[in-house]
Amino acid sequence: MIDWLAMGGYAGYVWGSYGVTLLVIWLELGALAKRRRRALERARAELEAVNGN
């Protein structure tokens, strides 16, 4: 198991790559959620403006 985790001496590169990838995915999901929230707020505001509420 330790040999597998060591990745033949390249563990820092391999696990670092996994870490960076997960970080980028996490940041992208956060950005998507923020854009979705803003789009919904904008759509609600436009709908209220059209309906006069």
N, C-alpha and C positions, 0 to 999 in steps of 0.2 A: 504494500500500500504506500509506504514512504517513497519507494522508487517511482511509483506512478505519479505521486504528487510532485516529486522533484522534476519530472518531465525530462529526464536525461540531462539535467543541468540547465535547462532552459525555462525553469519554473517561473522566474521573474518576468520573462517576456510573455509566456503563455498566460499566467494568471493576471499579469498586468493588462494584457489585451482583453481578457474577459472583463476585468474591472472597468476599463475605459469604455468598452462596448455597453456594459450595463449602465454606466453613468450617462452615456449619450442617449440611450433608449429612455432612461428616466427623465432626462431633460426634455427630450422631444415630446414625451407624453404630457409633461407639465405645460409645455408651450401649446400643444394641441388643446388641452383643457382650457387654457386661458383664452385662446382664440375662439373656441366654441362658446365660452361664457360671454365674451364681448359680442359675438355675432347674435346670440340670443337676446342680449340686452338691446342691441341696435334694432333687431326685428320687433321687439316689444315696443320700443319707443316709436318706431314708424307706424306700427299698428294702432297705438294710442293716438298718434297725431292724425291718422286717417279717420278714426272713429270719433275723434273729438273728446276723448276722455282725459 
